[in-house]
Amino acid sequence: MAVCARLCGVGQSRRCRRRPRQNQQDQASDSDMDDEEEERIVGLRRGDAGCGGPASGVNTAGPSRVHRGGIDGAGHPHPQALSELPPELLVEIFSLLPGTALPNVALVCKTFRQILNTETIWRRRCMEEFHMKEDLRKLEGGGVSSRDLYVKRINPPVKSGLFVKVLPDYHHMDYKDVYTHLLHPYRHILGLWQPDIGPYGGLLNVVVDGSFIIGWMYLPPHDPRVEDPMRRRPLFRIHMGDGKKATVECMYGHKGPHKGDIQIVRKDEFSTKCNQTDHHRMAGGRQEEFRTWLEEEWGRTLEEIFHEHMQELILMKFIYTSQYDNCLTYRRIYLPPVMPSDLIEPGLFKGTYGSHGLEIVMLSFHGTSARATKLTGDPNVPAGQLTLDIDLSQPLVLPDLQHQRNIDELSRLVLGVHEQVQRQEREGIPATEKVPAGDACADAAAAKVAEVDHSVGSDGCQPGPSSEPGSSDSQPFILPLGVMARNEVYPRSCRKCFYGTGLIAGHGFTSPERTPGLFVLFDQDRFGFIWLELKSFSLYIRLTDHLAHAHAPDLERFEAMLRNMQSWTS
């Protein structure tokens, strides 16, 4: 059957054999159709009257059928309607359609409805729309994402017999059920979210993990190891339960999964509720809960934290956050869009904040300014606030190493720019007419801000000695004496420096003010900020985790999210 041989693209039947695929991914998709599924599709070809039926003159019984479209030169019929195509080809076509369109396709006729029960179609929809990678038939024998993560969270002294059913039963589950009852209904909660936990905020990433939807809370490394990878803690999971119904479970605490609930308030907001908060309690009472939380949150005991003010901050955070019991409201956040003029790739960074520990910020670019917005916060400057505002039209040239060690010399340079920027703002000079300050950049004063080179590969008006082989855009860097740093892992050379301001405030976000400082760009994944008034240094390192469903649909949506964040957490 020449026509079938040319068109068939899925599975094997007794009438045609598919052509060899060069694309490995297509081969993997083709191999998903098992023998039972192939036999069922072949049976559709042979015995079902299909969409046309005798009344319409379409016979699907075999190769001897007569087509209204006529016969080609080789004596083979020309299909003239979708219903006349071989079932194998219909499977291929239907699996390319979005899952939301398939229920309407099933209403066309009996044959289409039967073909849409093919697992190949729904497996492809689950993989392409929701990035599901696990094979449902092999999940129970799977690894980290299903069994290990959750069984380990069961309190060892408790008899395992009480938690026999840690994983749901997958023996009677198929991809159509997973798509229809799990992935599609909860599609709006996939992506990045910020929990409403007062000034502390947070970062939640909701992903499809195997046959689960899991809400992972992202936690910074233990202070001061900012170079370490992020930590993850599961807060909830959703999976297929009995009766083809999605089940929500709370993962908070140390006694394993228990009953929970999720309510989708609107497209960009949802809330979680634990229905068994007694699972969060520990036998030793609040003292044991605090010791366990402290070890997870800070990686040490209270006795190992000698700073009294830090102890007070830690105790305050435990009391405040533990009262929520995983009953939280989440609002969607987006990763910043990437523009060709960006100084470096925008994104999420973990940074050091003195006695407050490590926090997560979002770096984004807006014309001639770079802004770092807090995703996690503290009682002084809460989450959602603009922690750094960098003026990219005001580059600075660092002095030699001897003068870099002098905090007074560095302050003189930065404060000189700060006074000029304030004067320009008082005089109402538009941003496009402002000129770079500083003696070393005087030659660039006539250049428009829009013409400032923001690429990392060029230093513009700040050449300096190179500390890296083959590098022409780096210069030696050292922290001034008297500036406190939480660690000594910062690079010893930088590429660019800019004037900027950092937000400081009293406890409870009282008397907030922007104080001048120096933004130091080390490379694509690291930057720092010297807080001159506080005489401290913050180092920021990029989060390298893959974050799906997190990009803003457009720039306007991202800008609107940033404007709303202050009202969310202030």
N, C-alpha and C positions, 0 to 999 in steps of 0.2 A: 504494500500500500504506500505509493510514493508520497502522497500528500501527508499522510501520518508520519512517515519517516522524516519529512522535512520539518514538520511543525511540533512533533512531540518533544517535550522538554522535561517531563517529570516521570520518574519511575519506569518500570519495564512492564510490558503486557505481552500477550501472546500474538498480538497483531503487529507490533512494531518494537524496535529497539532504539533507545535514545542514542543520539550521536555523542561521542566522547566530549567531555567538557575540559577546557584548559583551565578554567577558573576553579581553584581549589575550594572556594567557599560554596560555589554552586554544586560541586560534587558532594560536599558534605550535606547540603540541603537535600539533594536528590536521594542520598542514601538513607534518609530518615524514613522513607516509605517502606514499611516492612512487608513481608509476603502476604499477610492477611489483608492489609490495606490494598495491595495490588490486585489481589483476587476480587475484592469487593468492587474496585473500579472497573475491572474487566467485566464483571457481572453486570454493571450498569450499562456498559456498551452493548452487551448481548441481549439482555432481557427486558430493559425498561423502555417503555414507549417515549419517555422523556418529555420535553416541553412541547414538542409538536404533536405527537400522537397520530393515530390513523386519520383523525378528522382533518388535520392540517397537511396530510400527505408526507409527513416526515417519519421515516421508519429507522429506528436505531438498532435493528437486530443484527446487522452485519454488513460486510462489504458489498452485498448485492443491492443495497438500498438505492433508490432513484432520487437524485437531488434536483431541486428546481433550478439550480444554477447551471445544469448541463454537465458535459464530460469533456475533459481536456484531451489533448492529442494522444496521450498514452492510455486513454480509456479509464481514467480515474475521475471521480466526481469532484466538483468544486463546491466547498461549503459556502453558502450564501447567508447564513445566520449563525449567531453565537451558539444557539442550541444544537447546530449540526456539527460542531467541532467534537473531536474525540474527548472523552472524559479526562484522559491524562492531561490534555492541553488546557481544559477548563480548570483543573486543579492549579496549574501553573499561573493562569490568568487571575483566578480568584485570590491566590496567595500574594499577588502584587497589590491588591486593593487594601485600603485602610480598614482596620477591623470594624470601625463604626459603620462602614457601608455594607458589610456582609449580611446583617439581618434583613436589609431590604432586598438584597440579591436572593436570599432564601425564599422570599415571598413570590418570586417569579413563577416557579413551577416545582414539581416534585423532584425532578432530576437535580436541579440546582440545590434544592434543600438537602438531598442525600449527599451530593458532592461536598457540600459545606460541612459535613461531619468528618471530613478527612483531616487527620491530625497534622499532616504536612502543612496545610494552610494556616492553622492556628499556631503551630510552632513557629512559623516564619513571622507571624504577626507579633508574637511575644518577644521574639529576638530582635526584630527590627524596630519596633515601637518602644520597647521597654528594656532592651539590652539584656534579656534573660539568657543565660549561658548554660545553666544546668539542665541535664536530661531528667525529666520527672521520674522516669522509670529507674533511674540510678541514684536518685537523691538520697534515699535512706541509707545507702552505703557510701554516701559522700563524706566530705571532710569538714574543713574548718567552718564554712559558712552555715552549716546546718546543725551538726551534733555537738562538736567540741565547744563552740562558743557558749552554749547554753547549759550543757550538763555541768561544766566546770563552775557555773555560778550557783549550783546547789550547795547548801551548807553541808560539809562533809559529815558532821556528826548525825545528820538526819538520815534515817534509813532510806535507801534508794527506792524501796518498794512504794513509798508514798508518791514517787514521781516517775512511775513507769511510763506514762504517756507524755514524755517530754516533747516528742515530735509528733505531728499529725500523721494520719494514715494516708499514704499516697497510692495504695493499690487500686483504688477505684477513681482516680483523678486523671483528667486529660487536659490538654492545652486549651481546648475550647472553654472548659469550666474555669481554668485559671484566668484566662483573658476576660471572660464574661462576668465572673463573680468576684475577682480580686483586682486584677491590674486596671481594668477600665474604670470601675467605680471609684478607685482610690488614686487615679492618675493625677488629680489636682494637688496631692500632697507630696509628690516627688520633687526633689530639689533642695535648695538651701533655705533655712529658716532661722529666725532669731527669737528665742523664747523671751517672754515678758517676765523677767525675774528681777524687777527693780533696777538698781544701778549695775547689776552684774552681767545681765545679758547672756550671750552664749552663741554657739554655732551648732545647728542641727542639720544633718544631711540625711534626707530620706531617700533610700535607694531600693531597687529590686535586687535582692541577694538570694540566688537560687530560686526557690519557690516561695520566698518570703518577701514582704515589704518591711524594711527595718529602718527605724529612726535611730541614727547614730549621733550621739553628742560628741563633738570634737573638743578635746581638751588640750591645752598647751603642754609642752614637756614640763617636767619638774624644774622649778627655779634653782639655779640660774642657767640650766643647760639648754639654752635657746636653740642650739644647733641640732638637738635631738628631734626625731620625728614626732608628729602629733600622736596623742593617745585617743582611743575611741571607746565609748561606753554605750551599749544598747539601752535605749529608754523604752521602746515598745517594738512590737512586731505584729504583723497581720499575715494570716495564712488561711488556707482553705480548711474549714472544719467539717463536721458531719453535715449531711444534707446539702452539700454544695453551697455552703454559706461561709462567708469570710468571718474569721474570728480574730478579735483584737486582744492582745495580751500585753500587760505591763511587765517590763523587764527590770524595773527599779528594785533595789534591795539585793538580798543575798540568799533568797529562798527559791529561786527559779521562777519561771513564767507564771503569771496569775491573771485573773480577769481584769480587763481594762475596756476602755471605750474611747472612740474618736468621733468628734463632731466637726464636720466641715462647715464652718460659719459662712465663708464666702470663698471665692476662687483663690484669694491670696491670704487666707487666714483660716486656721483650724485650731482645735483645742483637744487635749487629752485628759482623761480621767481614770484614776485607778479605783477599781471597785473592791479591792481587798488590801487596804493600806496596812493591815496588821502584818502582811508579808514583809513590810519594810522595817519592822521592829526587830531588835536583837535581844537575846536573852539577858545580856548584861546591862540593858537599859541605855540611857542616853550617853553615858560615859563610854560604853563599848562602841556605840554608833559613832561617836565623835572620834575616837581613836582610829576606827576603821576608815572613816571619811578622811581624816588627816593624812593617813598613810597613802590613800589613793590620790588625794588632791595635791599633796606637797612632797610625798615620798619620804617623810621623816616623822619623828615624834615631836610632841610639843616641847619636851625637854631639850631637844636638839636645836630648837629655835631660840636663840638667846636674846634677840631683840624684843623688848617688852611691847613696843608699839606694834610690831608685826604680829605678836601673839594676840593682841587685842583685835587686830583686823581679821585674823584667821577665825577667831571665835565668833566674831560678829557675822562673818560670811556663813559659817555653819548654821548659826541660829536662824538667819534670814532665809537661806535657801532650803533648809530641811523642812520648813513649814509647808512648802508647796506639795510635798508627797507625790511628785510627778503629775500633778493636776495643773497643767500649764496651757497658756495660749501662745501660739506661734504666728509670726507674720513673715511673709516671704521676703527674701533678699536676693539680689542678683549680683553676679560677678560683673565688674566694670567692662564695658566694651573696649576693644583695642583699636587705637587710631594710629595711622602712620607717623604722626608727629610726636607720639608719646616718648618721653625720655627713656623709659624702660617699659617692659610689659606690665600693665597694671594687674592687680590681683590681691590675694590675701597674704598677710605677713604676721608672724609671731614676734613680739617685741618685749624688751625688758622694761619694767616700770618700778624700779626700786623695791620698796617694802611691799608693794602691791603684787609682786611676782610677775609672771609672764601674762601678756594679754594679746588678743588677736585684733588686727586692724585691717582695713580695706584701703589700698592705695589706688587712687583714680586720678585722671588728668582732665583738666578743664581749661583749655586754651593755654595761657601762660602761667597757670598755677597747678601744683600737685597737692592733693589733699589726702590725708590719712584719717579715716573715720573709725571709731572704736566699735567693734562687734561685741567684745567683752569689756567690762568696765570695773569701776571701784567706787567707794562712797565719795571720793573727792571729785573725779570726773567720770560720770556714768557712761555706760554703753550708748552708742548712737551719737555721741558728741564728736566734733571735729577736733581731734587731738593735735594734728599738725597741718599747717597751711604754708606751703612753700611757694615763694615767688621765683619762678623760673626766668624772669627777666632781670633778676639781680644775682648774677654769678659772682663768686668771690674767689680770689687767688690766695691760697695759703702762704704764709711766710716760710722761711727756711725752718728746719727742724728745731733749731735752738730757740727761735721765737715762738714756734708752735707750743713749746712747753710752758710758755708764759700765758696764764689765763688773762692777764691784763691786756696783753697785745691782741689776743683773739677777740676780747670784748671790745677793744677800740675799733677793730675792723667791722664787727657786726653791728655795733651801736651806731657807727657812722652811717651805715646803710639804713638802719632802722629810723634814724632821725630824718633822713632824706625822704624815705617812703611816707612817713607821717606828714611831712611838709607838702608833698605832692597831693596827698589825700585832702589836706586842709584847703589847698588851692584849687581842688576840683579838677586836677589834670586827668584826662581819660587814660585808661590802661594802655591803649595803643600808642600814646604819646610819651609815656614814661620812658626814662633812659636808665641804663645800668649805672649803679653808683660804684665808687671805689676808684682809687687812683690808677690801679693796674688795668682797669677796663675803660679808661677815659676815651681811648680811640674808638670804642664801640658806641659812644654816646649818640652819634648821629644815626645809628642803625635803628630801624623799626623793630619793635618787639616781635612782630610776626616773622621777622627774618632771622631771629636768633636760632642758631643750630642746636636742636635738641637731641641730636643723635649721640649715642654713647661713643661712637667711633671718632668723634672730634671734640677737642677741648676748647675751641673758640679762642677766647682771650686769656686762657689760663694755662699756658704751657708750663711744664715742670719736669724735673729729672725723672727718668723712668726707673722703676724698681723691678720691672718684669722684663725678661728677654723678649725682644721683638715688639714691645708695647710702646707706643708713642703718646698715649693719652692717660697715663697714670703718674701720680706724684706721691712722694713719701707722706705718710700721715701718722701722727702720734697724738694721744690725748694730752691736753694741758695738765700740768701738775695741779692737784687739788680737785680735779673733776672725778667724781666717783663713777665707777663702772661695776656692774654686777658680775662681770667675768673678764677674762683677758683673751677672748677668742676673736676680737675684732681684727680685721685685716690691717696690715701696716702700710698700705698704699690705697689711694682713692683716685677716682676718675674726674669727679666734678664736685663743687661745693656751691651751695646757694643759700641766700638769706631766707629765713622763714620764722614763723612764730609757732609756739606751742601753748596749749591751753592748760592753765593751772587753776585750782580752786581750793577753798577750804572744805572741811567735812560737810557732807550734805549738799555739795555743789554750791556752796556759798561764795560770794565775791569772786566769780570767775573772771579771769583776765588772760589776755594773750601776751606772752612774754617772748622777747626775741631770742633766736638761737641760730645754730648752723646746721643745715642739712648736708650730709656727706654721702655721696654715692660711691659705693665700693665696686659693685659689678651689677649684673642683671638680677641677681637674687639677694643682694644685701645692701642695706643702707643704714645710716645712723643719724642721730640728732643730738646735738650738744645743747642742753638746757643751761644757759648762762646764769640765770638768776638762781637756779637750784644747784648749780655746779655739779651736774650729773650727766650721764651719757646713756642713751637708749640705743640698743642694737636690734635691727629688724631683719629677719630671715624669711624667705618665701616659703609658703606652704606648697609642697609638691604633690599633694594628694589629687587624684583624678576626681573631679566633681561634676557628675552628669546632671542634666536638666537644670543647670545653674546660670546660664547666660541670659542676659536681658534681651527681650525681643527687639528693642530699639533703644536709642539714646534717651528719648523722652521718658520712657518708662523707668530707666535707671535714675535719671535726674529726679523724677517724682519720688522714687523710693528713698533717695538720700534726704530729700526735704522732709519726708515723713518720719525718718528715723529718730530725730530729736524729740518729736512729740510722743513716740512710742516709749522711750526709756527715760525721759527727763521727769 
